[in-house]
Structures are given as C-alpha cells and as structure tokens.
Amino acid sequence: MYEINVYDLRSALKYLNTSGEKIDVIDQQLSADCEIAAHYSAYGAGVPNKSNLNHGNPVIYKNVKGYSVPVLMGLFNSRSTCAKLLGLDHINLGRELSKFVVDGYVPQIMDNPPCQENIVTSDIDIMKVLPILRYTNSSAGPYITMGVVYAQDLETGEEDITIHRLCVQGKDTLTIYLIPGRHIEIFYQKAKKMGKPLPITISIGVDPAIYLASTFSYPVTPLGYNELHIAGALRKNGVKVAKAVTNDAKSIAYSEIVIEGYILPDEMPENTKCVDGDSLPEFLGYIGKAQKSLPIVKVSALTYRNNPIYQTIVGPGSELSNLCGISTEASLYKCIKESVTDKIQNCFCSHSGGGKLLAFLQFIKDSTIDDAKTRQAGIAAFAAFHELKHAFLLDDDINILDERDVLWAMTTRFQGSHSIISIPNLNGHPLDPSQSPEFSSENPIEGTTYKTVFDCTVPYKMKDK
C-alpha cells in the first residue's frame, strides 16, 4: 500500500488529475432525462452488447440542461483507477483489500460539515436542484444510483451503510429497493414492526473508499459491523460523519450532497405508470422489472456543498461491475483463506457476472491433498458470498484477469464427467433471469438456482507435465 491524500470526492479527482489520469469533460448540453445515460453508455461505460466496449475515463457532464450542478460518471470504470484511489495494487486488488476488513476505525463526528454548507428543509423539490438521471424511456422514473444509505438499528444503535437504488416518485418522495437480508432491510423490518419510520441519510459523491466499503456484505461484514471501519482502515483515520439536520441519523461529512429522510412503514409501486413495467437497466445486462411494492422514503432535508457534484452510475457496465466485484473478491479470498486453505493465491470477479455471479479463484498446489482442498474451496465460495453462481478453479500459471486464459484452462484442463460440481436449489441473486421455474423446472421457486464449480486445475500428480 502507498500513501495518498484522498478523503472525499474532490480530493480523489484532484489526485487523479495530478497523477496522470485523464478525466474527460463534456461541454455539449445534454438532458438528465435519458440523454446523458445514452451518451455515456456509448461513450465508454463498457456496456455489454454495445459496439464500443471501451472502458473509458471518468466523465464530467458540465452542461446539464436546466441545472447548474454537473454530473460525474465512470470514476470506478477502470480497475487500475480503483486500485490507485485506494493506494493498492490492481492485480491483487481484492486480496489486498481483504486485509482492511477490521475493527477500530470508529467514525468521527464533525461539527459544521462541508455537506451542510447549504440546507433546504422547506418546499423541498429534489429534482429542481439535482440532475437525477432517467436511464431509458421506459424506466420507472429518475433514479439515484450512487446514494450511500446510512441508518441505525432503532433498538441496538448498530449502524450500516449500503448503496440502494432509489426511484424519485415526487418532489420529496422516493421508493427504496431493499433486498431481503441486507442489513438496512433488517433495520427497516424491525422499525416497521415497531410502527416507526426508520431515519436515514443518503450521501451522494463521497470518498471512493467509502463507496467500495459500502458494497461488502455478510458473512465477512456481519450484522452490526459498520463498513465505514473498512474505509477508515484504508485511510488510516476514522471517517468524518455528521449529525443530520432533521432526524437522528448520520451522514458522510464530506459528501457532495445529502438527502435526509425516513423510510416509512408504507409502500407503493416502484413504477406508478405501469405496475408490471420496467425499473432501469440492471447490472447483469437486462432491463429490470419494477417491484410491485417498495418502501417509501419521505425526504425531510436536502443539504449540499457549495458548487456540488452529482455522482451517478449507469448499469450495466464496467463501473458497476468493479463496484460490485472488488469487495466480492476480498470477501471470497478472506473466507477461503481463513476457513479452507491458504493455498488460494488470488481472486477475480469477472464483469461477465456483473462482479457478483462469476468468480475466478486461483490456487497453488503443493501436494495431492490440495486437489481436494481446492474443490472444497469452490464449494465454500458459495457460503462466503451467497449471491455467487459460478466458481472457476484455476492454477497459478493462469492469468485470471484475462478471460481468454481462463477459457483456455477450461478447454485443456476440464472434463465434464468429473471436473464439475453442481448443487441444486440454492438461494441466488434475485436479478438473475435464469433462476425461475419458467426457465428451468429444476428451480422449484423464483429465486432458486443451481450453483456450479468448474475445476479447471491440473491434478497435482500431473503438475510436472
């Protein structure tokens, strides 16, 4: 790890500019209503099925129609840029990041935080201030896709941060998609049973270390573990947080923008125009279906820095895959090394699986027993990260960052008769369209899937050949 002076979005952009990384600026006037998303999708998002698969530079749209606030996209587009922003090596990024899943870097309360240089608590209309993007003509509405939701358990005081998609339903009303089992969803369900709203803040435009830390999940970060400790460990200092203006939640002190509010016990359709309609383009490369009923967020305040930057993301694409995948790599590496075998060398979560569903695990074998340990590690990967669907086991001579090398190993070191382990009826990711009874009768209910280990390693007895 090497030292860098990054603590918020602005210092991150400054660091990239001074270290030779290019940040593109688009002067063309474009609308937040579909035009920016379409432009960036073609410009360099690395979207599947596009003729231009270039994983381009970060882009700032400085001339957004009807707004003075610029839009930033693509900050996490490049794996090497992600590593640079953390002060880590890009080849072993997940492995190195796993060392920072620690306790002891408690968030620090900051008075008069930059995120509250401007405060709006009455006549709130977030769409008048923020250029929140609508992604396609059929999308349920404008979506906040890079909002770090910060909440506390009303009973225990335990804290958590997570990125959740938020659809704008009115000038001070949002819906939030809380995937069952995520920690803030657990906080919400407890508050709902108590008949109380859950106070939250939504921080937009934060230190890249916070964004990457927020994508960790259980079991590596169990319920009660605040992922801000990871960001603090990376920066060697507790993250600065601030007390909200209108509720009992906290926000990231150096956020560009903060939305304060409450998740209500009430719910409404995500797509109010068509309950069975679309949501937005998802990370796996398909247009998502809107949820029939989602919790409502009532906005109580909008605060922001002077001259704020609105940061967002388009899905699918390389930026979203990096955000999802790097923490998954760290989780898989940490769990396998600690619970199965220290022969694991590295891990890469390919963009082909959106950073979540497909993992390449690299091992070095020193004895015959390592054949079995390697396969055991493949099975253990599904417990280490429950959304994972396919795990490829690979030798240490394979470049796991190159899918051509991975497929070469599969072609020459894999036999379908015995090199495959397939486990039925496991819980998968809800956005995988193949895990339904309609797709396969082997899946008894929606949300179940087969999970498969592909052993593409050479048996130890043949290693010298």
N, C-alpha and C positions, 0 to 999 in steps of 0.2 A: 504494500500500500504506500502511496506517496501523498504528501500534504497538498491540499488545495483549499483556497479560501472561498468556499461556497456555503451559503446559509439560507438563501432564498432564490426565487426565480431570476431576479435581476443580476445577482452576483453570478449565477450559473451562466446566463447569457454573456455577461462580461468576460467570464473565464473562457468560454468557447471562442469568443472573438479574439482574445489576446493569445490563444494557444493554436491559432491557425485553422480552426473550424469555421466553415462558412455558414452564415445564416442569411438565407435569401429574403429579400423584401419585395413584395408585390405591390406596385403603385396603382394598378388597374382597379377601378371601382367595381366591387362585387357585392352582391346581396348576401346577407346571412341566411336568407331563405333559399336553400338548395345550391346557390351558385358557388359559394366558397367550397362546400363539400365536394361538388362535382369537379371544380378546378383542381383541388388538391388530390383527389382520387386519381386523376390523370397525370398530375404533375410529378408525383413522387411518393405516394403512400405505400407502394408495394402491394397493391390490391390484387388478389388472385383473379385470373381470367381477364386481366387488362393487358393490352399490347405493351404498355410501358410498366415493367415490373421493377423499375429503378427505385431503390430505397433512398430517397433524396434527402437533402439537407433540411434542417428546421426552416420553417417559412413563417414570416410575419406578414399578415394582410393589414396594411396600414390605412387603407381607404375603403372602409366598410360602409355601404350605403345606409345613411341615416344615423350613423354612430360616430362618436369621436374616439371610441375605445378600439384599439387594434386587436386582431385575433392571431394567436400563436398556435401552430400545429407542427408536429413532426419532431419535437425535441428528443423523443426516445426512438427515432426512426432507425438509427444505427446502433448496433451492439457495441461498437468501439466507442461511440459517443457516450452511451450509457455507462460504460466502464470508466471512461475519463471523468465523468461527472461524479463518480463515487471514489475515484482515486484507486481503481482496481485494474487488474489485467483482464482484457476482454475474452481471451481464450478460456481461462479458468474462472470466469466471472461468477457463476453460481457457486462453485466450490469455495471461492474466496469470500463471497457474501455470507455463506453459512456460518462463518466464524463470528459474525456480528449479531447473531440471534442470542442476545444476552440480556440480563437484567442490570439495573444500576444506573441507567441514564434517565433519571426521572425528568419529565417535562418541567420547565421553569416558568412560573407566572411572570408576565411582563406588564407593567403599567404603561398606559399611553402607547399602545402598539401601533405600528405603521398601518395595519389593516383597518384601523378606526380613524384615519385622518378625515374621512367623510362618512357621515352617519345619516341614514334615512330610516325613520320609524313611522312616518305617517304618509298617507297617499302613495303607498309603495306600488310601483309597477316595474318589475324587474326587466321586462322586455323593452322598456323605454331607455334603460341605462345600459344593459348588457346585450351584446350581439350574439345571442344564443342561437346556435345553428339548427336549422331543419335540414335533414340529410337527403330525403327524397320527397317527391310529390305525394307519395302515399304514406309517409311517416305520420305517426300519431300526433306529432307536434314538434316544436323545438325541444331539443334535448341537451341537458347539462351532462357531459360525459367524463369530465375530469374534476368532479367535485369530491373532495375528501370529507366524508361524513364522520363527524366526531360526536360520540354520545357516551353516556354513563348509565350503568345499571342503577335504577332508582332505589333498589334495596341495598346493594353492596357497595356502590360507588365505583365499581370496576369500570375501566374505560376501554374504548376501542376506536380505531379508525379504519374505515373501509371505503373504497370507491363504489358507489351505486349509481345506476342510471336514473336520472330524474327528468320527467316529462313536464313541460310547462302546460298547465291547464287553465291558467288565468293570471291576472296581473300579480297576485300574491298567493297563488296556489300551484302546487306541484304534486305529482304522484311519484312514489319511490318503489323500485323493484328490489325487494329484499328476498334473496334466495334462501329457502329454509335451511336452518343450521348455521348460517353465518352469525357472527356474534351480535351485531347490532339488531339482526332479526330476533335473536333470543331476548335482547333487552326490550325490544318493541312488544313482543308477545307477553312478557311479564308486566309491562306497563298497561297493556290492553286489558289483561285480566284484573288489574287494579282499577280499571276505569279511568286511567290517567293518560294524558298525552306525553310523549317522550321528547324532551328538549334536545335539539341537535343544532349543530352548525355545519355549514357546507363551505369548505375552504377551497378556493379556486386559484391556481397559479402559486405553487409552493416550491420549496426546495426539492429537486429531483429525488433526493434520498428519502424524503417523506412519501412521495408517490410510490416509489419502489417498495418501501417498507410496508405500505398500506395494502399491498397485494398478497402478503403472506396470509396463510390460514392454518387451521388446526390440521394435524396434531402438533406441528412444530411451534405454532403460537396458540396455546390453548386458551379457553375462555378465561378472561381475567388478565391476559397479557396484553399490554398496550404496545402496539407495533412502533410507536414513537421511540421506544427504547432502542430499536434497531437503527433508526435514523440518527439518534443521539450517539450511539456507538460509532457509527460511520464518521460523524463529525467531531467525536471526542468531547461532546458537550450536550447537555440536555436541551431538547428542542424548546424554543421560546413559544409559549402559548399565552392566550389572553382570555379573561373572563368576558363572556358575551354581554352585550348591552341590554338585551331584553329577556334573557332566560338564564338558567343555571348551567348551561353548557359552556364548553371552552372552544376556542378556535386557534388556528395556527397564526401566531402573532405577525409573521411577515408575509401572510397571504396577500395576493393582489386584491382579492375580492372575498368577502364572506357573506353568506346568506344565513341569517338566524331564523329559527322557527321551531315548530313542533310537529312530530308525526302523530296524527290524530288516530283515535280508535276507529274512525270512519274510513270507508273505502269507496272507490269509484272506478269505472273502467279506464284503462290506460288510453285507449283510443275511443274518444267520445263520439266521433263521427261514425265509426263502424266498429262495434264491439269485437267482431271477428276479423278486423282488419290488421294492418301491419303496425309494427313498432318502429324499428330502424334497422339498418344493416348491422348484422351481428359479427362477432369475431371469427366465426367459423366459415364465413363467406356466403351466408344466406341472409335473405331478408327475414327478420324476426317477426313472429306473430305477437300481436298485442295481448297483454294479460287482461283477462276479463274483469279482474278486480284487484286493485292495488291500494295500499295505504295512502292517505292524503297528507301532504306536508303544507301546513299553513305558515306563511312567511311573516315574521314579526319585525325583521330589520334587514336592511342591506347596508353593509359597510364596505369601504374600499379605500385603497391608497390614492394619493394624487397621481394622475396620469396612469391609471391601471392598465394591465394587460390581461385580456381574457384568453385563457388557455383551454384548448379542447382537443379532441381526437376524433378521427374517422375510423369506423370499422367496416370491413376487415382491413388489415394492413400490417406492415412490419412494426409500426409503433405499438399497436395494441398487442401484437404477439410478444414483443420484447417486455412490455409491462407485465403481461401475464406470465411469461415463460421464465424470466430470470429468477424470480422468487421461487417458482416451482423447482427449478434446478437446484437451488440452495436447499430447499426442503427435502428433495429426494436424496441428494448427496449426504446431508446431515443424518437423516433417518437410517439410510442403508449402512453408512459407515459405523454408526453407533450401535445398531441393533443386529446387523447381519455379517458384514465383512468389511475389513479395512482395505481390501484389495480393489475397491472402487477407486477409479482414478479421476473420473470427470463425468459430467452430465450435460446434455444439451436438449432443450425442449424446442423442437422444430416449429417454424412458422406454419408448416403444413398441418399441424394440430392446433393452431391458434395459441401456441405456448402452453396449453393445458392438457391436451388429449394424447400427445405423442412425445415420448422421451427416448433419447439415445443414451444408454448407460455404458460406460467404458470401464473395463476391468483388466487387471494383470493377473495371470495365473502362475502360481509357483509350485503347485502340487496337484495330484489327481482330485483331492477333495474340493479344490476350487471349482471344478466343473459343477458340483452340486451347490456350492455356496453361491455361485453366480446365478444359477437358476432360482435359488431361494430368494436372492436379492430382487430378481424380476418380479416375483410374486409379492414381496414385501413392498415394492414400489406402489402398489395399489392401496396399501394401508397408509403409506407415507403421504400420499396425495390422492384423495378419494375420487377426484374428477378425471384422473388419468385413465386412458382407454387402451393404448398400445405401448409396450415397452420393448425396445430392441436392445439386446445384449451384444456388446462388441468388444473386440480385443484392443490392446493398447497400441497396435500399429495402424488403427483406423482413425482417420480424421473425422471426428463425429460432427464437426461443423459443416461438413461437405456431404450432402445427401447422396451424391454420386458414389462416394466412397462407402457410405452406409449400404446402398443398394448393391454395390459390388460384393460386399461382405455377405449380404443376404443371398446373392446369386451363387457364390462359391463356397459358403460355409454353413449352409442351411439346408435341411432336409425336412419336407413337410410331414414325413412319417413320424419323426420323433423330436424335431427341434422346436416344437410349438407346444405351448401350454395355453389352453383356452378355458376360461372359467365363466360359467353362465350366471345369469340372474343376479348381477351386482348393480349397485347404485352408480349411475353415471352422471354426466352433465346434462342438465335439462334442455340445453340448446343444441344438442346433437340430434339431428332429424332422423337418424337411423335407429334410435333406441325407442321403438314403439312397436306394438303388436301389428300395426298396419304394415310396417316394413318387414318384420320377421315374427313368425308365430312363436319363435323361441323366447321372445321377450314377452313375459306374461302381462305386464302392465307398463304404462307410459313411464319412462324414466329409468327402466332397467336395461342392462346392456351386457354383452359378452366382453370380457377383458382378456387380452391376449399378450403373451410373452413370446417374442421371436428370438430364439437363441441362435445368434449369428457368430458365435465364437468357435474357435478351433478346439477340439478336445485336447486336454493337456498332453496326452500320450503322443499326439501328432504335432505338437507345437514346434519341434525341431525340424519338421518338414515344411 
